[in-house]
Amino acid sequence: FTVARVRRDLPNRSSVGGLFVNRQGTGSLAPADDYNRTYAVDARWGIGQNGLVQGFVGRTQTPGRTGRDHALSLSTRYDSEAWRVISGYQENGEDFNPEVGFLRRRDGFRKFDFGLNNTSRPNGFLKFQELRPHMSFTRFWTLDRIMESSFLHLHFQGEFEDSSSAGIALDVRSEEVFEEFTVSGIAIPPGRYDFNEVQY
């Protein structure tokens, strides 16, 4: 096993770097194609005091896998005293295969996410001393642009002057089932399933 990482810090929270990971079978019984390699470059760029853009591009090399073996990610972030805004895009090919490591989701995907948070301290509004409304959205697609799963979270949260808090949240979900499976003996057929949740 070999893992090599280099990184150069730059001004204003910026940096550039690279990664190489290798797993190689050794010994007289190891076949010549018993290896897996990962290559990646990454960077981040600080914009002013509040902005940040970061991302990476990588690929793996696995004998017998001839499909798309890339991965890439690009995200942005803005942080201030009152606002936080994040967004990002990630894509993994169906044959991206980092054997020295793990993947949270296999078979290739495209993912987009977005988040918005606000923090305010109102003066005399229903005895709230702080309001923290926020939302987030995440959606996955297959590489053929078929929606796999979607999650929208809307949340209004507040803290009162006595430090107690209250809030309400709405979650809107969608899931695409591609192959039938069973739960407690009940067959779940392929199709799109939409459902909502409310939390207090």
KETI-643512 format. One record per residue: residue in one letter; x, z, y of N, C-alpha, C in turn. Coordinates in steps of 0.05 Angstrom, whole numbers, padded with zeros to 5 digits, always signed. Example, Ala and Ser with C-alpha at 12.3 -4.5 7.8 and 13.67 -1.06 7.14 Angstrom:
! KETI-643512
A+00264+00156-00114+00246+00156-00090+00264+00156-00066;S+00257+00142-00045+00273+00143-00021+00258+00157+00001;
This chain:
! KETI-643512
F+00017+00000-00024+00000+00000+00000+00018+00000+00025;T+00010-00016+00044+00025-00017+00070+00004-00017+00092;V+00008+00000+00112-00009+00000+00136+00010+00001+00160;A+00007-00019+00177+00023-00020+00202+00005-00023+00226;R+00010-00007+00246-00007-00008+00270+00012-00006+00295;V+00008-00024+00313+00022-00024+00339+00002-00024+00361;R+00009-00010+00383-00009-00009+00406+00007-00004+00431;R+00000-00018+00452+00013-00015+00478-00008-00007+00498;D-00004+00017+00510-00022+00026+00531-00016+00012+00557;L-00037+00005+00572-00034-00008+00598-00048+00008+00619;P-00045+00002+00644-00058+00018+00665-00088+00018+00663;N-00100+00040+00674-00129+00043+00677-00143+00041+00650;R-00134+00057+00630-00148+00060+00604-00147+00034+00588;S-00130+00015+00595-00129-00010+00580-00107-00009+00559;S-00109-00026+00539-00089-00027+00517-00093-00053+00501;V-00071-00060+00487-00072-00082+00467-00059-00072+00442;G-00068-00083+00419-00056-00073+00394-00060-00093+00371;G-00048-00086+00349-00051-00102+00325-00050-00085+00300;L-00060-00095+00278-00062-00080+00253-00056-00099+00229;F-00041-00089+00210-00037-00103+00185-00039-00083+00162;V-00056-00089+00142-00060-00072+00119-00057-00089+00094;N-00042-00079+00075-00036-00095+00051-00039-00077+00026;R-00053-00087+00006-00053-00075-00021-00043-00096-00040;Q-00021-00089-00054-00008-00108-00071-00004-00096-00099;G-00014-00109-00120-00008-00100-00147+00021-00105-00154;T+00034-00085-00167+00062-00088-00174+00065-00082-00204;G+00089-00087-00214+00094-00082-00242+00092-00107-00259;S+00102-00106-00283+00102-00130-00300+00075-00139-00309;L+00055-00121-00308+00028-00129-00317+00010-00138-00294;A+00019-00135-00269+00003-00143-00246+00002-00173-00242;P-00021-00185-00242-00023-00214-00237-00014-00221-00208;A-00007-00246-00204+00003-00254-00178-00018-00253-00157;D-00044-00255-00165-00066-00255-00145-00078-00227-00141;D-00064-00206-00149-00075-00179-00146-00066-00168-00119;Y-00080-00177-00097-00073-00167-00071-00097-00170-00052;N-00096-00155-00030-00117-00157-00009-00103-00150+00017;R-00108-00167+00037-00094-00163+00063-00114-00164+00086;T-00109-00148+00106-00126-00147+00130-00108-00151+00154;Y-00117-00169+00172-00102-00173+00197-00122-00169+00220;A-00113-00157+00242-00132-00153+00265-00116-00150+00290;V-00128-00158+00312-00117-00153+00339-00140-00140+00355;D-00134-00122+00373-00154-00109+00389-00144-00105+00417;A-00163-00101+00435-00156-00096+00463-00179-00081+00477;R-00172-00068+00498-00192-00056+00516-00183-00058+00544;W-00202-00061+00562-00196-00066+00591-00213-00047+00607;G-00201-00029+00622-00215-00012+00640-00220-00026+00666;I-00245-00024+00675-00254-00037+00700-00262-00015+00720;G-00246-00012+00741-00252+00009+00760-00251+00036+00747;Q-00267+00055+00757-00268+00082+00746-00289+00085+00724;N-00308+00067+00722-00331+00071+00705-00334+00050+00683;G-00322+00027+00685-00327+00006+00666-00305+00003+00645;L-00314-00006+00621-00295-00010+00599-00306-00033+00582;V-00288-00052+00575-00294-00074+00557-00274-00072+00534;Q-00283-00073+00509-00265-00071+00487-00274-00088+00464;G-00256-00095+00446-00263-00112+00424-00240-00116+00404;F-00247-00129+00382-00226-00136+00362-00234-00161+00348;V-00214-00174+00336-00219-00197+00318-00201-00192+00294;G-00213-00196+00270-00198-00191+00246-00206-00210+00223;R-00190-00211+00203-00197-00226+00179-00184-00213+00155;T-00194-00218+00132-00182-00209+00107-00174-00233+00090;Q-00156-00227+00071-00147-00248+00053-00150-00236+00024;T-00168-00248+00009-00174-00238-00018-00174-00262-00037;P-00158-00263-00058-00159-00285-00077-00187-00288-00089;G-00197-00313-00090-00223-00318-00102-00245-00317-00082;R-00240-00308-00058-00261-00308-00037-00255-00330-00017;T-00272-00350-00016-00267-00373+00001-00287-00376+00024;G-00305-00357+00027-00325-00359+00048-00314-00348+00074;R-00332-00341+00092-00324-00331+00118-00313-00303+00115;D-00288-00299+00122-00275-00273+00118-00266-00260+00144;H-00281-00266+00165-00274-00255+00192-00292-00232+00199;A-00283-00217+00219-00299-00197+00232-00291-00196+00262;L-00311-00192+00279-00305-00190+00307-00325-00171+00321;S-00317-00160+00342-00334-00141+00357-00326-00142+00387;L-00347-00141+00404-00343-00140+00433-00363-00121+00444;S-00355-00101+00460-00373-00082+00471-00365-00076+00500;T-00385-00067+00515-00381-00059+00543-00393-00032+00547;R-00382-00018+00566-00392+00009+00572-00389+00015+00602;Y-00409+00027+00613-00408+00036+00641-00417+00065+00642;D-00400+00083+00653-00407+00111+00655-00404+00120+00683;S-00425+00133+00694-00424+00146+00720-00438+00173+00717;E-00439+00188+00739-00452+00214+00737-00482+00211+00730;A-00495+00190+00739-00524+00187+00734-00530+00168+00712;W-00513+00148+00707-00520+00127+00688-00499+00123+00666;R-00509+00116+00643-00492+00106+00621-00505+00081+00610;V-00491+00059+00609-00501+00034+00599-00481+00024+00578;I-00490+00018+00554-00472+00007+00533-00485-00018+00521;S-00469-00036+00512-00479-00059+00498-00457-00069+00480;G-00465-00083+00458-00444-00092+00440-00455-00113+00421;Y-00436-00129+00410-00442-00149+00390-00420-00147+00369;Q-00429-00148+00343-00411-00148+00321-00419-00168+00300;E-00399-00181+00288-00405-00200+00267-00385-00198+00244;N-00394-00196+00220-00378-00196+00196-00385-00219+00178;G-00365-00234+00169-00370-00256+00149-00377-00244+00122;E-00389-00261+00105-00398-00251+00079-00374-00244+00061;D-00350-00255+00066-00327-00249+00050-00306-00232+00064;F-00314-00220+00086-00296-00200+00099-00295-00176+00080;N-00270-00170+00071-00268-00151+00048-00243-00133+00051;P-00245-00113+00069-00222-00095+00072-00222-00074+00049;E-00207-00080+00028-00208-00062+00004-00195-00035+00010;V-00176-00035+00029-00164-00009+00037-00181+00000+00061;G-00203+00013+00056-00222+00020+00077-00250+00018+00066;F-00270+00014+00083-00297+00013+00074-00314-00003+00095;L-00337-00012+00086-00356-00026+00103-00382-00011+00101;R-00395-00006+00123-00422+00007+00123-00443-00013+00114;R-00439-00039+00117-00458-00059+00110-00443-00084+00100;R-00450-00093+00076-00436-00116+00064-00453-00141+00067;D-00443-00163+00055-00457-00188+00052-00459-00204+00078;G-00445-00196+00099-00445-00211+00124-00469-00205+00142;F-00464-00202+00168-00486-00196+00186-00477-00201+00215;R-00497-00203+00232-00493-00202+00261-00509-00179+00272;K-00498-00165+00291-00511-00141+00301-00508-00140+00332;F-00531-00133+00345-00531-00129+00374-00542-00101+00380;D-00529-00087+00399-00541-00062+00407-00538-00058+00437;F-00557-00042+00447-00558-00037+00476-00568-00008+00480;G-00557+00006+00499-00566+00032+00505-00566+00038+00535;L-00585+00054+00544-00587+00060+00573-00595+00090+00575;N-00579+00105+00589-00584+00134+00594-00583+00140+00623;N-00601+00157+00632-00601+00167+00660-00603+00197+00660;T-00588+00209+00678-00589+00238+00682-00594+00243+00711;S-00615+00258+00717-00622+00264+00745-00630+00293+00747;R-00628+00304+00771-00635+00332+00776-00656+00332+00799;P-00681+00330+00791-00702+00329+00812-00706+00355+00826;N-00717+00353+00849-00722+00377+00866-00752+00383+00866;G-00760+00403+00849-00788+00411+00850-00807+00395+00834;F-00797+00378+00816-00815+00362+00800-00822+00376+00774;L-00847+00388+00773-00857+00402+00750-00837+00422+00739;K-00822+00435+00756-00802+00455+00749-00780+00445+00730;F-00776+00419+00730-00753+00408+00715-00728+00412+00732;Q-00706+00421+00719-00681+00422+00733-00663+00398+00725;E-00670+00385+00703-00655+00361+00695-00672+00343+00678;L-00672+00317+00683-00686+00297+00667-00666+00278+00654;R-00670+00272+00628-00651+00255+00613-00666+00234+00597;P-00680+00216+00610-00692+00194+00596-00671+00174+00585;H-00675+00164+00561-00656+00145+00551-00669+00127+00530;M-00657+00105+00524-00667+00086+00504-00643+00073+00490;S-00648+00064+00466-00627+00049+00451-00641+00028+00434;F-00627+00006+00429-00638-00016+00413-00616-00027+00396;T-00622-00030+00370-00603-00042+00351-00617-00062+00333;R-00606-00085+00329-00618-00105+00311-00596-00119+00295;F-00602-00122+00269-00584-00136+00251-00597-00162+00242;W-00581-00183+00241-00589-00209+00230-00571-00217+00207;T-00581-00233+00188-00563-00246+00169-00547-00267+00184;L-00527-00278+00170-00511-00300+00182-00527-00325+00186;D-00551-00326+00172-00569-00349+00176-00590-00343+00197;R-00586-00322+00213-00603-00315+00236-00631-00305+00227;I-00633-00293+00204-00658-00280+00195-00656-00250+00202;M-00676-00239+00216-00675-00211+00223-00676-00194+00198;E-00657-00175+00195-00657-00156+00173-00669-00130+00180;S-00661-00118+00202-00672-00092+00210-00670-00090+00241;S-00689-00075+00252-00690-00071+00281-00699-00043+00287;F-00687-00031+00307-00693-00003+00314-00693+00000+00344;L-00716+00008+00355-00718+00014+00384-00725+00043+00387;H-00710+00057+00403-00714+00086+00408-00718+00091+00438;L-00741+00102+00445-00748+00109+00472-00752+00140+00473;H-00738+00153+00491-00739+00182+00491-00739+00193+00520;F-00758+00210+00526-00759+00224+00552-00754+00253+00546;Q-00733+00264+00557-00725+00292+00552-00720+00305+00579;G-00729+00330+00581-00724+00345+00606-00718+00374+00600;E-00704+00386+00618-00697+00415+00616-00709+00429+00640;F-00723+00451+00635-00736+00466+00656-00716+00486+00669;E-00726+00499+00690-00709+00518+00705-00701+00542+00689;D-00717+00549+00669-00710+00572+00651-00694+00563+00627;S-00683+00539+00627-00666+00527+00607-00681+00519+00581;S-00707+00522+00580-00723+00511+00558-00725+00481+00562;S-00732+00466+00541-00733+00437+00543-00757+00426+00529;A-00765+00402+00536-00787+00388+00524-00782+00359+00525;G-00794+00344+00506-00790+00315+00506-00809+00301+00487;I-00810+00276+00489-00825+00259+00471-00810+00234+00465;A-00810+00224+00440-00795+00201+00432-00813+00182+00416;L-00808+00156+00420-00821+00136+00404-00800+00118+00391;D-00802+00115+00364-00785+00098+00349-00801+00074+00338;V-00791+00050+00343-00804+00026+00334-00785+00012+00315;R-00793+00009+00289-00775-00001+00269-00787-00026+00255;S-00769-00044+00247-00777-00066+00230-00756-00070+00209;E-00764-00076+00184-00746-00081+00162-00756-00105+00147;E-00737-00122+00140-00743-00146+00123-00733-00140+00095;V-00752-00142+00076-00745-00139+00048-00742-00166+00035;F-00719-00172+00023-00713-00198+00012-00719-00200-00018;E-00716-00177-00032-00721-00177-00061-00738-00153-00068;E-00756-00157-00086-00774-00135-00094-00758-00112-00107;F-00767-00088-00100-00755-00064-00112-00778-00044-00116;T-00772-00022-00131-00793-00003-00137-00785+00025-00125;V-00806+00039-00117-00803+00067-00108-00823+00084-00124;S-00813+00102-00140-00831+00119-00157-00850+00102-00174;G-00840+00079-00183-00857+00062-00200-00874+00043-00185;I-00874+00044-00159-00891+00026-00142-00874+00003-00133;A-00882-00022-00138-00867-00046-00130-00870-00051-00100;I-00848-00056-00087-00848-00063-00058-00842-00093-00057;P-00861-00110-00050-00856-00139-00050-00839-00147-00026;P-00827-00170-00027-00812-00181-00004-00831-00185+00020;G-00820-00183+00044-00835-00187+00068-00824-00170+00091;R-00837-00172+00113-00829-00156+00137-00847-00132+00139;Y-00835-00109+00144-00849-00084+00147-00843-00072+00174;D-00865-00067+00190-00863-00055+00216-00876-00028+00216;F-00862-00008+00228-00874+00019+00229-00863+00034+00254;N-00879+00052+00264-00872+00068+00288-00872+00098+00281;E-00857+00113+00297-00856+00142+00294-00857+00154+00322;V-00872+00176+00325-00872+00191+00350-00863+00219+00344;Q-00844+00229+00361-00833+00256+00357-00837+00272+00383;Y-00843+00297+00380-00846+00315+00403-00824+00336+00403;
